[in-house]
Amino acid sequence: MANSVQVSSENLVEILDAIYYINEAMKIAESYDPKAFELLSQAKESLVDYLISQVKDYE
């Protein structure tokens, strides 16, 4: 059971990293490409929703 929790924790860290990099890309896209900004926003929202669902499963 500890291994599955550890793998899930690593997965959550990867998701947090992805959200960080999406935020960085959004800062650039906001000025240059509204469509890219919108797609990045949707991706971030999706990852945040997934992250929340995973954290709720641990409770």
C-alpha positions as a printed Julia matrix, in Angstrom:
59×3 Matrix{Float64}:
   0.0    0.0     0.0
   2.87   2.4     0.75
   4.16   2.02   -2.81
   0.83   3.07   -4.33
   0.75   6.14   -2.09
   4.33   7.0    -3.07
   3.57   6.64   -6.79
   0.47   8.78   -6.37
   2.51  11.4    -4.53
   5.03  11.49   -7.38
   2.14  11.84   -9.82
   0.77  14.76   -7.82
   4.17  16.48   -7.87
   4.28  16.07  -11.65
   0.83  17.65  -11.91
   1.94  20.58   -9.75
   4.99  21.02  -11.99
   2.76  21.0   -15.07
   0.48  23.63  -13.54
   3.51  25.8   -12.79
   4.8   25.57  -16.37
   1.34  26.24  -17.78
   1.17  29.39  -15.63
   4.54  30.5   -17.0
   3.38  29.87  -20.57
   0.16  31.77  -19.87
   2.18  34.85  -18.9
   3.77  34.83  -22.36
   0.69  33.81  -24.36
  -1.5   36.44  -22.71
   0.27  39.22  -24.63
   0.74  37.46  -27.96
  -1.88  34.81  -28.62
  -5.36  34.95  -27.05
  -6.3   31.51  -28.42
  -3.2   29.88  -26.91
  -3.94  31.66  -23.64
  -7.48  30.26  -23.64
  -6.26  26.72  -24.36
  -3.64  26.96  -21.62
  -6.31  28.23  -19.21
  -8.5   25.24  -20.01
  -5.58  22.86  -19.54
  -4.73  24.43  -16.19
  -8.34  24.23  -15.02
  -8.48  20.58  -16.02
  -5.28  19.76  -14.12
  -6.45  21.68  -11.05
  -9.76  19.8   -11.09
  -7.89  16.5   -11.4
  -5.53  17.46   -8.58
  -8.45  18.36   -6.31
 -10.17  15.05   -7.07
  -6.99  13.13   -6.25
  -6.49  14.96   -2.96
 -10.12  14.34   -1.99
  -9.59  10.61   -2.59
  -6.84  10.61    0.08
  -9.14  11.99    2.76
